[in-house]
């Protein structure tokens, strides 16, 4: 069984980012808008005030998880290639 260390850690970071915003510790939305990749693209398509905040949280957590998964996949590929040589 492969370890998914980066997937887990980055998903938790995304969840923590959303939690910090949800409980009000990010009053000017600087953390959420700076570190939520999906929210970077929302102004292209719609007004940011019209976006469902819970959907934005979901997309933020998923995007952080996908970044972790991509890193885990690359690390596994690198280790497999290195051991086969």
Secondary structure as GFF3:
##gff-version 3
##sequence-region A 1 85
A	DSSP	alpha_helix	5	22	.	.	.	ID=ss1
A	DSSP	alpha_helix	30	35	.	.	.	ID=ss2
A	DSSP	alpha_helix	37	45	.	.	.	ID=ss3
A	DSSP	three_ten_helix	48	50	.	.	.	ID=ss4
A	DSSP	alpha_helix	53	84	.	.	.	ID=ss5
###
